[in-house]
Amino acid sequence: MTVVAPLREGRLDEARAMLEEAGKDPAANALIPFAGVEGVHYARLFLVEPAIDLKGRPIPAQLVFMADFDAPAQPRLERLVARSAAGWTRLLACCEGFTSSGGTDAGACLAFVRRQAGGDAAYYVNTVGLGAAQAVAEARLRDAIEDRLDAQPDLLKASPAGVRDKIRDWIQSSDELSWAISPPAPPSLGWRLGELAHLVLVALGALVLLPLAIVLLPFWLLALRLHERSDPAPDVLPDPHHAATLAALEDHGPVNQFTAIGFLKPGPFRAFTARLILFLIAYGVRHVFNRANLAGVKTIHFARWTFIDGGRRVIFASNYDGSVESYMDDFIDKVGWGLNAVFSNGLGYPPTQWLLWGGAHHELAFKHYLRVHQVPTQVWYAAYPSLSALNIANNAAIRLGVSGSTEAGRWLQRL
């Protein structure tokens, strides 16, 4: 879910103070305690400062709420608002267009959030079907198995198969862990059929349009190269105070957040190209890159690209493993072409050639560009802040391996 709401004039500092206080304890703060609702993987609240667009028109400050929910999202949103209605009421009172009957008004808050919610242009999920509760429970399972082996080292004198058999018997007899004997339930048949229909129908539509695309491609390539040769691409250094503010919010654990916003380059060509590329990315991450691997990058939990301000700006937000420096290096080294395809439509991006080359491979200019456009995320909640994407995948494999789905020696090595 993505919600964007303009702030009332003069309420920016008030909203900032609330968010900064809540950001000290995102899980259990007094404003919106995210840990109180199951099925929330990550959530963030942040402010977008007022700006002037490329035509000189003012854009007011905005409040943005983003959450990565397990399906179905709407009941979880309802519980999140109901459990913290007083906090939502206080926060949304800073937003243009929010009205309530006075006091705590969960109904008005929920209606406003739904009204301001919008779709993402593209949305990446590391592993479709793996819920927040499952990730947390499988981490507890791994810890319990390791504690058991530490407490009874004689178990390891048996063969790998013998060790696993004893561990399985112990799990099966445990009231707290017996759930791990059964594999997790897959997504529903209806959902899978819907995904298959989307996969096939979009592909068929592309096939129908292919002759037209072939005819138009040379003209698009010519326009692309003309734009690339004329687009300004200054290497702007990040402001030291801004960089320090961002750094203070990062590297508190193995998982981090990243939020950036920027204007699209002017003109219909860049607007069309950005939407086309994000449409293709949305299709790819929905049907191809949905098993813990984004074209070679395995450290991202969730990511989204969202148009705001009537398509004038784009927000990119992600939850990832490691430091921001390693995160940027991962992208440059593995999917620089993908970064160029998307971000080269943004104002000030390093120069590209034929959309895919150059750009991110101008390493320092690219890193400066990201840091300049990155915005502070005042509130960032993670349901499992100590688990990297690799940890989560490994824990899931340990759970499946308990029942014998993998060779015993390989299973034991995962511990």
N, C-alpha and C positions, 0 to 999 in steps of 0.2 A: 504494500500500500504506500502511495505517495500523496501527501497533502501539502498544498502550497496556499498560503493565505496572506494577503497584504496586511500590514500593520496600520493601525490608526496613527495619524500624525501626532508626534510627540510621545509615543509609547515605546519607542525602540529601547531606550535605556531601562525602562521598567521590565520589559520582556527579557532583556539581556541579564539583568540581575537575577530574575527567577531561574533562568536556564543555567547560569553559572553556579548557583547554589545547588540546583538539582544535579548538576554534573559531578558534584563531589561524591555522590553515591547513587548512580543511575538505577541500581537494583531496588533500593529501599528508601529513596528520598521521599519527602513529604508532598512533592508536587505530583509526580506520576511515577509510582514505584513499579517498574516494568516486571520485576521478578514475581509479582503477584498473579500473573496470568501465564498459564502453561501454553506452550506452542509458539512463543516469541523467540526466534533465534537471535536476531539483532534488532535494535531500534535506535533511532537518532532524532534529536531535535536540534535545529540550528537556525541561525539568522542570516539572511542575505541583506547586506547593507544597501541603502538607497543608491541608485545609479542614474546615469544619463545614457540613453541608447544612442545608436550611431546616427540618428537623425535629430539628436538634441532633445528628445522627449524624456521627461523625468519618469523613473520607475521607482515606486515606493519601496521601503524596506519590507521584507517578507519573512514570515515564519514558515519553516519547512519541517514536516514530520514524515519520516520514512520508517517502515517496519518490514521485516521479513517474517511473515507468519506461516505456520503450518495451515494447510487447508482443513476446514473452510475458514476463511479469514474473518468473515463478518461476525460470527459469534464471539470470536476472540477479541475483536475490536469492541464489541458491546461490553464484554466483561472488563476490558481495560478501562473503558470510560466509566463504567458503573463503579468500579473499585476505587477510582480516583477522580470522581466527579468534581469535588471541590477544587482540586488542582487544575483540571481542565478548564473549569469555569474561570478561574483567576487568569490563566494564561490566554485563553481565547478572548477574554474581555479586551485584550490589547489589539485584537484583529478587527479590521474593517468588515462590517456586515454581520458580526455576531451579536445577537440579542438573546437575553434570557429573562425569565420571569422574576429574577432576583434570587440571591442566595446560591445554593448549589443546584444546578439544573442539568442533570445527566442527559435528558432528552434533547435539550437545545444543543448541548455539546456534540452529541452523536449526530444530530441532523446537520450541524455545521461542518463537521469533519467529513461526512459523506458528500456534502455538497461541494466541498473544496477538493475532494480527492480526484485524481486524474490518472490516466494510464501512462506507463513507461514506454518509451520507444523501443527499448530492448531490456531484457532482464535475465541475468545469468544465475543459475543455481548450481552449486558444486555437485551435489548428488541428489537428483530428483527422487523423492520417496523416503528420504531419511529425515525423520522428525527430530525436533529439539529434545523431546523426552528420551527418544531412542539414543541420541548421541550422548546424553548425560548418563543414562542407565548403562550403556555399554562401556563407558569409562569406569563406572563403579565396578562392573563385572571384572574388567581387567585388573583393577586394583585389588579386588577380593581374591582373584586367582593368585596374584603375585604374593599377597600376604599369606595365603595358604601354603605356597611353596616355601616361603621364608620360614614359616612356623614349623614346617615338617620337611626338612631338607632330605630326609630318607626317601621321600617320594621320587626324587630325581635319580635314585639308583636304578629305577626300573627303566625299561626301554621307552622311547618316546611314545609308542602306542600305549604302553602300560601306564605312563604318567597321565596321558589324556583320558584313559578309561577311568582312572581313579578320580581325576578332577571332574569328569562328567558325572560319575556316581555321586560325588559330593554336592555338585550343583543341583542335581535332580532331587536330592533329599533336603535341600535348603528352601525354606519358605520364602526367603528374600530373593533367591537367585534362580529358582526353577523355571521362570519365564524364559531364561536364556536357552533352554533346550530346544524350543521351537524357533524357527526362523521368523524374522519380522514379516508382517503382512504386507503384500505388495499393494500398490495403488489399485483402486477399484477397476473392475472390467470396463465400466462406463467411461471412466477417465481415460483409460488406455485406448479405447476405441475412438474417443474424441481426438486424442493426440494423433492416432493413425490417420483419421480423416483429414485433420489439418495438414499433416505431412504430405498426403497424397494430393489433396485439392490444390494446395499452393504450388506444388511441383507441376501439376497439370496446367494450372494457370500460367506458370512461367513458360511451359512448353508452347502454349498457344501464342504467347506474346513474343516468342523467340524470333520469328522472322522480322517483326517490327524492330526488335532490339538490335538485330544485326544491321538493319538499314540505318538506324539512328546512331549506332556506336561510333562510327568515324567522326560524326559531327560533335558528339559528346566529348570524344578524346581531343579534338581540336580546341573546343571551348575550354576543356580542362587545362590543356597546356598553356593557352593564352592567359588564363587566370593565374596559373602557377608562376608564370614569368612576370606578372604585374603585381601580384599580391605583396604588400609590405610584410616583412618578417623580422622586425627588430629583436635583438637579444636583450630583453629587459631583465635586469637583476632584481631579485626579490628584495623588498624592504627589510632591513635587519630586524626591526620590531615585529613585523608581520611573521617573519620566519621564526622568531623566538616564541611568539604566541602559539604557532602551530607545533613547534617542537615540545612545548610544555604539555601538550595533549597526547603525545605519542610515546610509544615504547615503554609503556607501563606493564607489559606482558608480552607473550608470544604472538598475540593477535592484535591487529591495529585497524584503524578506520581511515578512510580517505574520502574527502569531499571536495569537489572542484566545480567551478561555474565559469562560463565564458560566453561571449557573444559569438554568433555565427558571422562569418564574413558577409558583407552586404551583397544583395542581388539574388534573383531567383535561381541562378545556376547553383550556387552553394547551398541554398535552402533545399533544392531538389536533391542534390547529391548527398547531403547529410541524411535526409529522410530515406533515400534509397539504400544507402550503406547500412543504416541502422535497421531497416526492414530485413535486409539479408542477414545481419548479425542476429537479430531476434529469431529468425528461422533457424540459423545454425546452432545457437545456444539452446534452443528449445528441443531440437531433435537430434543433434549430433554431439555437441559438447556438453552433455548432461550427466557425465559419469566421472567427476573429479578431475577433469582435464580440459582446460580452455586453450586449445591449440598449443599444448606444450607447457602451459602455466598451470601448476597444480596447487598453488598457494592461495587461491581466491575462494572464499566461502560464498559470497553473494556479490553481485555488481549490477548496476542499472544506469541507463542513459535516459534522461527525461527532458523533454522540451518544456520550457516555461516562457512566460511573457509573450504568448502568442507565437511561439517559435523563434523569438529573437535570441534567446539564450538556451544553453543546454547545461544541465547538472549531470555530473558523473559521480557516483558514490559507490564505494566498495568496502568490504571487510576482508582483510588479507593477513597472511602470516609474515612475520619478520619485520625488519625495519623499513622505513620509507625508501631508504637508499637501495636496499636489496630488492624491494618491490619494483622500483623504476628500472633497475638493472635487468630484472627478470623479463620485463616487458620489452626492453630494448633488444636483449639478446635473442628472445624467442618469438615474439610477435610484433616486432617493429613495424612490419608491413600493415598489420591490423590497426595499430595505433595511428599510423599515417592515414589510412583509409577513413577513419572516423574524425580524428582531431585536426587533420589538415584543413577541415572546413571551418575551424575556429580562428577567430581573429588573432593574429600575432604568432601563429604556429611556425616553427622553423620550415624553411623552404623544402618542398617536395618535388619529385619528378615522376610524372605519370601516376600520381596518387599514392603509389606504394613505396617508392624509394626516397631516400634522403630523410627529411623530417626527424624522426626519433633517433636516427643514427648520428645526427649532430648532437652528441650526448649532453654537453653542458647547456647548450641552448634549449634543448628539450626539457632538461631538469629544471632550468630556470622558468620555463614556460609553465610547467606543472605547479611549481611552488608559488608563482605569482598568482595563479588562478585558484589555488587551494584556499578554502575558507575554514575557519575554526568550527569544529563540531562541538558545541557546548555540552550536549548530553549524548553520550554513547553507551548503550547497554548491550552486553553480550551474555547470553545464557550460559555459555561454556568458555569463559575467557582464557582458560589455560590449555585448551585443546586446539592444536593446529589441524589443518585439513588432513595431513598425513596421519596424525594421531587418531582422528575420527575414522578414517578408512581402515586403519590397522585394527582398531577396537571392533569394528564391524566384522572384519575377517576373523578375529579371535572368536567372536560369538558364533559365527557360522561354522568355524572349525571344530567347536566343541562336539558337534554331532557327527563329525567324521567326514565333512565335505572336502577337506584338504589332507594331504599327507601329514602324518603325525609329527615328523621331524620339522617340517616347515612351520607347522602350527606352533610348536614349542619355541621356535626361533622368534616368533612374533612377540613373545613375552620378554 
